[in-house]
Amino acid sequence: MHWSTEPIRGVRLPPWVPFLGVYMQVVDNESFASQIATERVLLDFYADWCGPCTRIAASLEAIDQNLIPVIKINVDENRGLSEDFSIQSLPTLVVLRWGEEVDRIVGAFPERVIRSKIESALN
């Protein structure tokens, strides 16, 4: 099992401890399945070359710190997960509750719009 965490605010935690404020980078499908089975999470399907993905990164960091854990999934490194979720455009945000998709946001939107859609999906 290979995980890579990107520290936020200088904090580095074990990757199996998801909580608000820490972006997690998925590296393999097996770990991913156990991660989402018991959590409400927002999946951020992105690519390093994607301009709109970069533009919403700060909004997603704020959402991660205040609303819901965000799991960042690089589509170039995780093609299997991208196919499993039928990702066709970037950025794509998928709201999961107990491993089930409850909403999907495709495209770059202002933080207030993303936050509103997530809140309605989780209520």
C-alpha positions, 0 to 999 in steps of 0.5 A: 500500500503506497500513500502520499500525503501533502502537508497543509499548515506544516502538519504531516500525519499518517495517511490513514487518519483523514480529518479536516485540513489535510489533503490526501492523495490516493495512490492505490485502489485498495486503500481508497475503497477502505478510506471511503467506506466509513467517511463522508468525503469530497473527491477532487479529480484533477490534473497538474496541467488543468488550469481550472483545477488550479483555480479552485484549489484554494476553495477546496482547501478552505472546504477541507478545513471547514466542511468535509475532508477532501481526497485529491485524485490525480487522474493521470496517476490513478486512471482506474479510479477515474474510469470507475467514476466515469470522469470525463471533464476536469475538475470533477468533484464527487461527494460521497457518503458512506462510499455512495455518490450523492452528488457531482460537480463538474467544472470550476465554480466559486467556493460559495457554489461548491459549498452550497452543493456539498451542504445540500448533498449531505443534508 
